[in-house]
Amino acid sequence: MSSPHSTPYAALDSLETGGKPEPTYQHLTNPCVLSWNNLSYSVACRKTAAAPDGKKTILDHVSGRCAPGELTAIMGPSGSGKTTLVDLLADRISSGDVTGDIELNGEARVTKTFRAVTSYVAQEDSLLGSFTVL
């Protein structure tokens, strides 16, 4: 006999967004590709000569992809937006203006279901500040 909740995410399967059933991602039990296209992120700030519109752009039209069997490195100098990019991809940022597309296997990412099938490990620095050279 089949129960209405035959899979761990069956309750999520019944959620609806905008009149359309929410994607379940159950077909993604095989390896999947996370991609982002023209991703931009800006936050409100005081109006200055550098930001006359009162917005500071943190990421500007960033695109990329992570695929199975590949190593993806996000590299750049301090303050270049690496952590912000990963936080946006993991949907851990709730403020500011985000534009662009984040997709899982070519389908738009849906927050509730995406969070149910993914995890995030934040950066933890292992060096003590007192042991660094200035």
Backbone as numpy.savetxt, mean C-alpha at the origin, in Angstrom:
# Nx Ny Nz CAx CAy CAz Cx Cy Cz
-22.22 -31.61 3.85 -23.06 -30.44 3.85 -22.17 -29.21 3.85
-22.49 -28.26 3.04 -21.70 -27.04 2.90 -22.27 -25.94 3.79
-21.38 -25.29 4.55 -21.84 -24.19 5.40 -21.72 -22.88 4.62
-22.45 -21.83 5.05 -22.35 -20.56 4.34 -20.98 -19.93 4.47
-20.21 -20.35 5.46 -18.87 -19.82 5.67 -17.85 -20.94 5.49
-17.80 -21.49 4.28 -16.94 -22.63 4.01 -15.47 -22.26 3.87
-15.16 -20.99 3.74 -13.76 -20.56 3.67 -13.52 -19.52 4.75
-12.25 -19.30 5.13 -11.96 -18.33 6.18 -12.43 -16.91 5.84
-12.54 -16.60 4.56 -12.88 -15.24 4.17 -14.29 -15.14 3.60
-15.13 -16.15 3.85 -16.47 -16.15 3.28 -17.29 -14.96 3.75
-17.09 -14.55 5.01 -17.83 -13.39 5.51 -17.45 -12.14 4.72
-16.19 -12.05 4.35 -15.75 -10.90 3.55 -16.30 -10.96 2.14
-16.53 -12.20 1.66 -17.03 -12.36 0.30 -18.38 -11.68 0.11
-19.18 -11.62 1.18 -20.53 -11.09 1.04 -20.59 -9.57 1.16
-19.49 -8.93 1.52 -19.48 -7.48 1.62 -19.63 -6.86 0.24
-20.24 -5.71 0.18 -20.41 -5.04 -1.10 -19.83 -3.64 -1.03
-19.31 -3.21 -2.16 -18.78 -1.86 -2.29 -19.36 -1.25 -3.54
-20.08 -0.18 -3.39 -20.66 0.50 -4.55 -21.61 -0.36 -5.35
-22.32 -1.27 -4.71 -23.28 -2.11 -5.40 -22.66 -3.33 -6.06
-21.32 -3.42 -6.06 -20.65 -4.57 -6.66 -20.09 -5.45 -5.55
-20.12 -6.77 -5.72 -19.53 -7.64 -4.70 -18.04 -7.33 -4.55
-17.58 -7.37 -3.34 -16.17 -7.10 -3.08 -15.33 -8.30 -3.54
-14.18 -8.07 -4.20 -13.34 -9.19 -4.63 -12.90 -10.01 -3.43
-12.80 -11.32 -3.60 -12.42 -12.18 -2.48 -10.94 -12.49 -2.46
-10.28 -12.37 -3.57 -8.87 -12.71 -3.72 -8.60 -14.20 -3.46
-9.66 -15.03 -3.34 -9.44 -16.46 -3.11 -8.71 -17.10 -4.28
-8.93 -16.58 -5.46 -8.25 -17.11 -6.63 -6.76 -16.75 -6.61
-6.34 -15.96 -5.63 -4.95 -15.53 -5.54 -4.15 -16.38 -4.56
-4.62 -17.60 -4.29 -3.86 -18.45 -3.39 -2.53 -18.83 -4.03
-2.48 -18.74 -5.33 -1.21 -18.91 -6.03 -0.47 -17.58 -5.97
0.79 -17.56 -6.34 1.54 -16.30 -6.28 0.83 -15.17 -7.03
0.99 -13.97 -6.51 0.31 -12.84 -7.13 1.27 -11.66 -7.29
0.85 -10.71 -8.11 1.65 -9.53 -8.43 0.97 -8.30 -7.83
1.73 -7.53 -7.06 1.27 -6.25 -6.54 1.88 -5.18 -7.41
1.05 -4.31 -7.98 1.58 -3.25 -8.84 0.95 -1.92 -8.46
1.70 -0.86 -8.73 1.21 0.50 -8.48 1.63 1.37 -9.65
0.71 2.22 -10.08 0.94 3.05 -11.26 0.58 4.50 -10.96
1.51 5.40 -11.30 1.30 6.84 -11.12 0.82 7.19 -9.72
1.40 6.55 -8.72 1.01 6.78 -7.33 1.61 8.09 -6.84
0.76 8.98 -6.37 1.20 10.27 -5.82 0.57 10.45 -4.45
1.30 11.15 -3.58 0.81 11.40 -2.23 1.25 12.79 -1.80
0.29 13.57 -1.33 0.61 14.91 -0.84 -0.14 15.17 0.45
0.43 16.06 1.27 -0.17 16.41 2.55 -0.32 17.92 2.64
-1.24 18.36 3.47 -1.44 19.79 3.68 -0.31 20.36 4.53
0.10 21.57 4.21 1.13 22.26 4.99 0.85 23.75 4.93
1.64 24.51 5.67 1.49 25.96 5.61 1.92 26.47 4.24
1.26 27.51 3.79 1.65 28.11 2.52 3.00 28.81 2.70
3.92 28.46 1.83 5.25 29.07 1.83 5.65 29.32 0.38
6.82 29.90 0.20 7.32 30.10 -1.16 7.53 28.76 -1.85
7.95 27.75 -1.08 8.18 26.42 -1.64 6.87 25.66 -1.87
5.82 26.01 -1.12 4.52 25.34 -1.25 3.41 26.39 -1.29
3.31 27.14 -2.40 2.33 28.23 -2.47 0.88 27.75 -2.42
0.63 26.48 -2.76 -0.73 25.95 -2.74 -1.08 25.30 -1.40
-0.14 25.30 -0.44 -0.39 24.70 0.86 -0.36 23.20 0.85
0.33 22.61 -0.12 0.47 21.15 -0.20 1.93 20.79 -0.39
2.34 19.73 0.28 3.69 19.21 0.10 3.56 17.84 -0.55
4.19 17.65 -1.70 4.15 16.38 -2.40 5.25 15.48 -1.86
4.84 14.32 -1.35 5.79 13.35 -0.79 6.22 12.35 -1.86
5.25 11.84 -2.62 5.52 10.93 -3.75 4.88 11.53 -4.99
5.56 11.46 -6.11 5.05 12.07 -7.33 5.15 11.09 -8.50
4.02 10.51 -8.89 3.91 9.61 -10.04 4.91 8.45 -9.97
4.81 7.67 -8.90 5.69 6.52 -8.69 4.98 5.27 -9.22
5.71 4.44 -9.96 5.15 3.19 -10.48 6.12 2.05 -10.19
5.57 0.85 -10.04 6.42 -0.31 -9.81 5.59 -1.57 -9.65
6.28 -2.67 -9.39 5.58 -3.94 -9.20 6.45 -4.88 -8.39
5.79 -5.77 -7.66 6.44 -6.84 -6.92 5.83 -8.14 -7.41
6.67 -9.05 -7.87 6.17 -10.31 -8.42 6.83 -11.49 -7.72
6.19 -12.64 -7.74 6.75 -13.84 -7.12 8.09 -14.20 -7.74
9.01 -14.64 -6.92 10.31 -15.07 -7.41 11.26 -13.93 -7.70
10.84 -12.71 -7.46 11.69 -11.54 -7.70 11.99 -10.87 -6.36
13.14 -10.26 -6.28 13.51 -9.47 -5.11 13.30 -8.01 -5.49
12.49 -7.31 -4.71 12.22 -5.90 -4.98 12.88 -5.08 -3.89
13.74 -4.16 -4.28 14.41 -3.27 -3.32 13.92 -1.85 -3.56
13.51 -1.20 -2.50 13.12 0.21 -2.57 14.25 0.98 -1.93
15.02 1.68 -2.75 16.23 2.34 -2.28 16.16 3.84 -2.53
16.83 4.59 -1.66 16.90 6.03 -1.83 17.44 6.66 -0.56
17.80 7.93 -0.64 18.34 8.61 0.53 17.27 8.81 1.61
17.71 9.14 2.79 16.81 9.41 3.90 15.83 10.52 3.51
14.55 10.29 3.79 13.54 11.30 3.49 13.02 11.28 2.07
13.39 10.28 1.28 12.96 10.26 -0.12 11.58 9.63 -0.34
10.98 9.06 0.71 9.62 8.52 0.58 9.52 7.01 0.55
10.59 6.30 0.89 10.55 4.83 0.84 9.50 4.26 1.79
9.54 4.69 3.04 8.58 4.19 4.03 7.17 4.65 3.69
7.03 5.86 3.20 5.72 6.36 2.79 5.14 5.49 1.68
5.96 5.10 0.71 5.49 4.24 -0.37 4.98 2.91 0.18
5.77 2.27 1.04 5.36 0.98 1.60 4.10 1.14 2.45
4.02 2.22 3.21 2.82 2.48 4.01 1.59 2.67 3.13
1.74 3.34 2.00 0.61 3.50 1.07 0.21 2.16 0.46
1.19 1.37 0.07 0.88 0.07 -0.53 0.16 -0.84 0.46
0.52 -0.72 1.75 -0.11 -1.54 2.79 -1.38 -0.89 3.34
-1.75 0.26 2.82 -2.94 1.00 3.23 -2.87 1.38 4.72
-1.70 1.87 5.14 -1.51 2.28 6.53 -1.55 3.79 6.69
-1.84 4.52 5.62 -1.93 5.97 5.69 -3.38 6.37 5.45
-3.93 7.14 6.39 -5.34 7.51 6.27 -5.55 9.00 6.02
-4.49 9.77 5.96 -4.64 11.21 5.74 -3.92 11.60 4.45
-4.11 12.84 4.03 -3.45 13.32 2.82 -4.22 12.93 1.58
-3.69 13.33 0.44 -4.31 13.05 -0.85 -3.50 12.00 -1.59
-4.15 10.89 -1.93 -3.51 9.80 -2.66 -4.17 9.68 -4.02
-3.37 9.66 -5.07 -3.89 9.43 -6.42 -3.06 8.31 -7.05
-3.62 7.68 -8.05 -2.94 6.58 -8.74 -3.66 5.27 -8.48
-3.09 4.19 -8.98 -3.71 2.87 -8.89 -2.81 1.90 -8.15
-3.43 1.11 -7.27 -2.74 0.00 -6.61 -3.56 -1.24 -6.95
-2.90 -2.24 -7.56 -3.62 -3.42 -8.04 -2.95 -4.70 -7.56
-3.77 -5.71 -7.39 -3.30 -7.05 -7.07 -3.74 -7.95 -8.21
-2.78 -8.48 -8.96 -3.05 -9.28 -10.17 -3.98 -8.55 -11.13
-3.75 -7.26 -11.30 -4.51 -6.49 -12.26 -5.87 -6.02 -11.79
-6.26 -6.35 -10.55 -7.54 -5.91 -10.00 -7.28 -4.85 -8.95
-8.16 -3.86 -8.88 -8.01 -2.80 -7.88 -8.00 -3.41 -6.48
-7.10 -2.93 -5.66 -7.00 -3.41 -4.28 -8.20 -2.92 -3.48
-8.83 -3.82 -2.74 -9.94 -3.48 -1.85 -9.43 -3.65 -0.42
-9.48 -2.58 0.36 -8.83 -2.53 1.66 -9.19 -3.68 2.59
-10.46 -3.91 2.86 -10.85 -4.91 3.85 -10.34 -6.30 3.49
-10.55 -6.70 2.27 -10.12 -8.02 1.85 -8.60 -8.10 1.76
-7.97 -7.04 1.26 -6.51 -7.01 1.13 -5.85 -7.18 2.49
-6.35 -6.47 3.50 -5.78 -6.57 4.84 -5.97 -7.95 5.44
-7.05 -8.63 5.05 -7.32 -9.97 5.59 -6.34 -11.01 5.06
-5.74 -10.77 3.91 -4.87 -11.79 3.31 -3.41 -11.35 3.22
-3.07 -10.20 3.84 -1.69 -9.73 3.81 -1.23 -9.35 5.21
0.07 -9.14 5.34 0.61 -8.66 6.62 1.71 -7.66 6.32
2.15 -6.97 7.36 3.11 -5.88 7.21 4.07 -5.94 8.38
5.35 -5.90 8.09 6.37 -5.85 9.14 7.08 -4.52 9.01
6.93 -3.68 10.03 7.53 -2.34 9.98 9.03 -2.41 10.20
9.70 -1.38 9.74 11.16 -1.28 9.89 11.52 -1.08 11.35
12.56 -1.76 11.77 13.10 -1.54 13.11 14.61 -1.40 12.97
15.11 -0.24 13.29 16.55 -0.01 13.18 17.28 -0.84 14.23
18.37 -1.47 13.82 19.11 -2.33 14.74 20.40 -1.68 15.24
20.71 -0.49 14.77 21.91 0.20 15.22 21.56 1.20 16.31
22.41 1.29 17.31 22.22 2.27 18.36 22.82 3.60 17.91
22.11 4.68 18.16 22.57 6.00 17.77 23.92 6.35 18.36
24.22 5.83 19.56 25.49 6.15 20.22 26.68 5.47 19.54
26.42 4.48 18.68 27.50 3.78 17.99 27.71 4.26 16.56
27.03 5.32 16.17 27.20 5.83 14.81 28.23 6.95 14.79
28.83 7.15 13.64 29.85 8.18 13.48 29.22 9.36 12.77
29.44 10.54 13.29 28.88 11.74 12.66 29.84 12.34 11.69
